[in-house]
């Protein structure tokens, strides 16, 4: 697989990718912050972090696994 190969991503796919990145970031932030008390913060933080992380794999497989349509002019 060529990592530098360009891929086209639809707006809904981009939104889904952004949402999972946000969940991971927000979850990690909760784990590191002291805004909530102990167990509640940890439970919410781990839930968001792990759900964002787990959803990344199928999204990445979809985006990087789809075939590009090449338009050729003759």
DRENTI-480810 format. One line per field, with one value per atom (N, C-alpha, C): residue number from 1; residue in three letters; atom name; y, z, x. Coordinates in pm, 1 decimal, decimal comma. Atoms other than C-alpha are relative to their C-alpha. Example, Ala and Ser with C-alpha at 12.3 -4.5 7.8 and 13.67 -1.06 7.14 Angstrom:
BEGIN
n <- c(1_1_1_2_2_2)
res <- c(ALA_ALA_ALA_SER_SER_SER)
atom <- c(N_CA_C_N_CA_C)
y <- c(-119,0_-450,0_120,0_-119,0_-106,0_109,0)
z <- c(0,0_780,0_0,0_-6,0_714,0_73,0)
x <- c(89,0_1230,0_90,0_-82,0_1367,0_-77,0)
This chain:
BEGIN
n <- c(1_1_1_2_2_2_3_3_3_4_4_4_5_5_5_6_6_6_7_7_7_8_8_8_9_9_9_10_10_10_11_11_11_12_12_12_13_13_13_14_14_14_15_15_15_16_16_16_17_17_17_18_18_18_19_19_19_20_20_20_21_21_21_22_22_22_23_23_23_24_24_24_25_25_25_26_26_26_27_27_27_28_28_28_29_29_29_30_30_30_31_31_31_32_32_32_33_33_33_34_34_34_35_35_35_36_36_36_37_37_37_38_38_38_39_39_39_40_40_40_41_41_41_42_42_42_43_43_43_44_44_44_45_45_45_46_46_46_47_47_47_48_48_48_49_49_49_50_50_50_51_51_51_52_52_52_53_53_53_54_54_54_55_55_55_56_56_56_57_57_57_58_58_58_59_59_59_60_60_60_61_61_61_62_62_62_63_63_63_64_64_64_65_65_65_66_66_66_67_67_67_68_68_68_69_69_69_70_70_70_71_71_71_72_72_72_73_73_73_74_74_74)
res <- c(UNK_UNK_UNK_UNK_UNK_UNK_UNK_UNK_UNK_UNK_UNK_UNK_UNK_UNK_UNK_UNK_UNK_UNK_UNK_UNK_UNK_UNK_UNK_UNK_UNK_UNK_UNK_UNK_UNK_UNK_UNK_UNK_UNK_UNK_UNK_UNK_UNK_UNK_UNK_UNK_UNK_UNK_UNK_UNK_UNK_UNK_UNK_UNK_UNK_UNK_UNK_UNK_UNK_UNK_UNK_UNK_UNK_UNK_UNK_UNK_UNK_UNK_UNK_UNK_UNK_UNK_UNK_UNK_UNK_UNK_UNK_UNK_UNK_UNK_UNK_UNK_UNK_UNK_UNK_UNK_UNK_UNK_UNK_UNK_UNK_UNK_UNK_UNK_UNK_UNK_UNK_UNK_UNK_UNK_UNK_UNK_UNK_UNK_UNK_UNK_UNK_UNK_UNK_UNK_UNK_UNK_UNK_UNK_UNK_UNK_UNK_UNK_UNK_UNK_UNK_UNK_UNK_UNK_UNK_UNK_UNK_UNK_UNK_UNK_UNK_UNK_UNK_UNK_UNK_UNK_UNK_UNK_UNK_UNK_UNK_UNK_UNK_UNK_UNK_UNK_UNK_UNK_UNK_UNK_UNK_UNK_UNK_UNK_UNK_UNK_UNK_UNK_UNK_UNK_UNK_UNK_UNK_UNK_UNK_UNK_UNK_UNK_UNK_UNK_UNK_UNK_UNK_UNK_UNK_UNK_UNK_UNK_UNK_UNK_UNK_UNK_UNK_UNK_UNK_UNK_UNK_UNK_UNK_UNK_UNK_UNK_UNK_UNK_UNK_UNK_UNK_UNK_UNK_UNK_UNK_UNK_UNK_UNK_UNK_UNK_UNK_UNK_UNK_UNK_UNK_UNK_UNK_UNK_UNK_UNK_UNK_UNK_UNK_UNK_UNK_UNK_UNK_UNK_UNK_UNK_UNK_UNK)
atom <- c(N_CA_C_N_CA_C_N_CA_C_N_CA_C_N_CA_C_N_CA_C_N_CA_C_N_CA_C_N_CA_C_N_CA_C_N_CA_C_N_CA_C_N_CA_C_N_CA_C_N_CA_C_N_CA_C_N_CA_C_N_CA_C_N_CA_C_N_CA_C_N_CA_C_N_CA_C_N_CA_C_N_CA_C_N_CA_C_N_CA_C_N_CA_C_N_CA_C_N_CA_C_N_CA_C_N_CA_C_N_CA_C_N_CA_C_N_CA_C_N_CA_C_N_CA_C_N_CA_C_N_CA_C_N_CA_C_N_CA_C_N_CA_C_N_CA_C_N_CA_C_N_CA_C_N_CA_C_N_CA_C_N_CA_C_N_CA_C_N_CA_C_N_CA_C_N_CA_C_N_CA_C_N_CA_C_N_CA_C_N_CA_C_N_CA_C_N_CA_C_N_CA_C_N_CA_C_N_CA_C_N_CA_C_N_CA_C_N_CA_C_N_CA_C_N_CA_C_N_CA_C_N_CA_C_N_CA_C_N_CA_C_N_CA_C_N_CA_C_N_CA_C_N_CA_C_N_CA_C)
y <- c(-118,0_0,0_124,1_-124,4_338,7_105,6_-95,4_581,9_137,7_-132,3_888,1_8,4_1,2_784,0_81,8_-83,9_1036,2_-80,0_62,9_927,2_109,5_-95,4_1102,8_-45,5_28,1_1124,9_85,6_-74,9_1224,3_81,9_-84,6_1486,2_-83,8_82,2_1226,3_-84,5_76,0_1014,9_90,2_-94,9_1319,8_36,1_-30,6_1404,8_-116,1_117,2_1049,6_-13,0_3,8_1058,3_108,0_-108,9_1395,1_-32,2_35,2_1266,5_-102,9_99,8_965,1_61,6_-69,0_1185,6_83,9_-80,6_1413,3_-84,7_89,3_1122,1_-45,9_42,0_1000,5_115,7_-116,2_1350,4_38,9_-36,6_1425,7_-103,7_106,5_1087,7_9,9_-15,1_1136,3_122,4_-120,4_1487,3_-24,3_32,6_1355,1_-87,1_85,1_1094,1_80,8_-79,9_1361,9_117,6_-116,8_1631,8_-39,6_23,3_1668,4_69,9_-70,3_1823,4_-85,5_91,0_1516,2_-78,6_79,1_1305,8_-138,9_130,1_990,0_-99,1_112,8_690,2_42,3_-47,8_882,0_53,2_-56,2_1070,4_-110,9_109,9_753,9_-84,4_80,6_559,7_71,3_-77,3_835,2_16,6_-18,4_901,2_-126,6_126,3_536,4_-40,4_33,8_485,5_77,5_-82,7_775,8_-34,6_29,7_697,4_-133,5_132,7_326,8_-12,0_6,5_374,8_74,5_-72,2_633,5_-80,1_82,0_407,3_-121,8_119,3_100,1_32,6_-35,6_284,0_46,2_-45,0_406,3_-110,0_111,1_63,2_-23,3_21,9_-1,3_120,8_-119,2_360,0_6,5_-2,2_343,5_-108,4_107,5_10,0_40,2_-44,6_164,8_104,9_-110,5_480,6_-46,2_40,7_319,0_-122,7_120,0_5,2_22,6_-21,0_163,0_32,8_-21,1_171,5_138,0_-130,6_501,5_-18,0_-1,3_569,1_92,5_-81,8_690,5_43,5_-53,4_914,5_20,8_-15,3_881,3_61,3_-63,3_1098,4_-54,0_50,9_957,8_93,8)
z <- c(0,0_0,0_0,0_11,2_-98,6_86,4_-92,1_188,8_-63,6_60,1_-24,6_-112,2_102,3_-270,4_48,1_-41,3_-266,0_-1,2_-12,4_-161,5_2,2_-9,9_-207,5_113,4_-115,4_99,3_-11,9_6,5_102,4_127,8_-116,7_344,4_119,1_-114,7_559,5_56,5_-48,4_577,9_79,9_-69,9_680,1_136,0_-126,8_948,0_98,0_-84,7_1080,9_53,5_-42,3_1092,6_105,9_-96,3_1271,9_133,4_-123,7_1523,5_81,5_-74,8_1612,8_58,2_-53,7_1650,3_120,8_-111,7_1872,3_122,5_-112,8_2087,8_67,8_-57,5_2133,6_78,1_-67,0_2219,7_126,0_-116,0_2453,7_110,6_-97,7_2622,1_67,4_-56,7_2666,9_90,5_-83,0_2800,9_134,0_-125,2_3059,2_89,7_-79,1_3165,6_66,7_-52,7_3220,2_86,2_-71,9_3369,5_136,4_-132,7_3722,0_16,3_-5,3_3633,4_62,2_-58,4_3732,4_110,4_-108,8_4040,0_-49,8_24,1_4009,3_-92,3_76,7_3892,9_-114,8_106,1_3693,1_-118,3_104,0_3499,5_-74,8_63,2_3434,9_-88,2_78,2_3316,3_-130,2_118,6_3076,6_-93,0_80,6_2958,9_-74,2_65,6_2889,7_-104,5_97,0_2717,3_-129,9_120,0_2478,3_-73,0_60,4_2419,4_-73,7_61,2_2349,8_-114,1_110,4_2137,0_-122,2_111,0_1925,4_-63,8_49,5_1895,7_-76,3_63,8_1810,7_-133,1_124,8_1544,0_-107,3_96,1_1378,6_-98,7_85,4_1241,4_-116,6_115,1_1033,4_-93,5_85,0_910,9_-87,0_77,2_805,6_-107,7_99,8_631,8_-115,1_104,7_445,0_-89,5_76,9_340,7_-82,3_71,3_247,9_-87,1_78,0_102,9_-123,0_115,4_-143,6_-124,0_127,6_-505,3_-54,6_61,1_-679,2_-141,4_136,9_-992,6_-82,0_85,9_-1263,0_-122,1_118,1_-1528,6_-106,1_108,7_-1850,4_-119,9_120,3_-2152,6_-118,7_123,6_-2495,3_-112,7)
x <- c(84,3_0,0_88,7_-74,8_133,4_-68,2_59,4_69,8_-15,6_6,8_135,9_-103,9_104,1_-135,7_-120,1_112,0_-418,9_-129,9_130,6_-767,2_-105,2_109,9_-1096,3_-91,0_84,0_-1317,7_-124,6_125,1_-1683,2_-16,6_24,8_-1813,8_-49,5_40,8_-1998,8_115,2_-115,5_-1682,1_93,4_-85,8_-1482,4_-58,9_66,6_-1739,1_13,9_-14,2_-1723,9_142,1_-139,7_-1344,7_23,9_-17,7_-1354,5_-67,3_70,9_-1610,5_77,8_-77,1_-1396,4_126,2_-119,1_-1088,7_-40,6_49,4_-1294,5_-29,4_29,4_-1413,2_128,4_-127,9_-1057,1_62,4_-57,9_-936,6_-74,9_80,8_-1223,5_16,2_-19,3_-1186,4_135,6_-134,5_-812,6_6,2_3,4_-876,9_-66,9_67,3_-1120,9_87,5_-88,4_-871,6_110,5_-109,7_-610,7_-46,1_52,3_-836,4_-55,6_57,4_-968,9_-135,1_128,1_-1305,7_-109,8_97,5_-1509,2_68,9_-56,8_-1461,4_37,1_-61,9_-1250,8_-65,6_52,9_-1451,5_-90,3_90,4_-1712,8_80,7_-86,8_-1444,2_72,6_-72,9_-1245,1_-91,1_93,6_-1549,8_-38,1_36,8_-1658,5_119,6_-120,8_-1304,3_39,6_-36,2_-1225,9_-103,6_105,4_-1562,2_17,0_-17,7_-1508,5_129,1_-129,8_-1142,6_-3,8_0,0_-1196,0_-100,9_96,3_-1508,6_53,2_-62,3_-1327,2_110,9_-109,6_-1025,8_-52,6_56,3_-1235,8_-67,8_68,4_-1433,9_97,5_-100,1_-1114,9_36,7_-43,4_-1023,0_-96,2_89,2_-1338,4_-8,8_4,7_-1344,8_124,4_-124,9_-979,9_-1,7_8,2_-1041,0_-91,5_92,7_-1334,4_64,9_-57,1_-1151,3_119,2_-120,5_-820,4_-20,5_24,9_-975,9_-85,6_88,1_-1215,3_81,4_-67,0_-1115,6_-32,2_18,9_-1067,5_-55,1_50,8_-1267,5_85,8_-84,3_-1037,5_-80,0_68,6_-1185,7_105,5_-96,2_-1000,3_-69,4_52,3_-1053,4_73,9_-62,0_-991,0_-26,1)
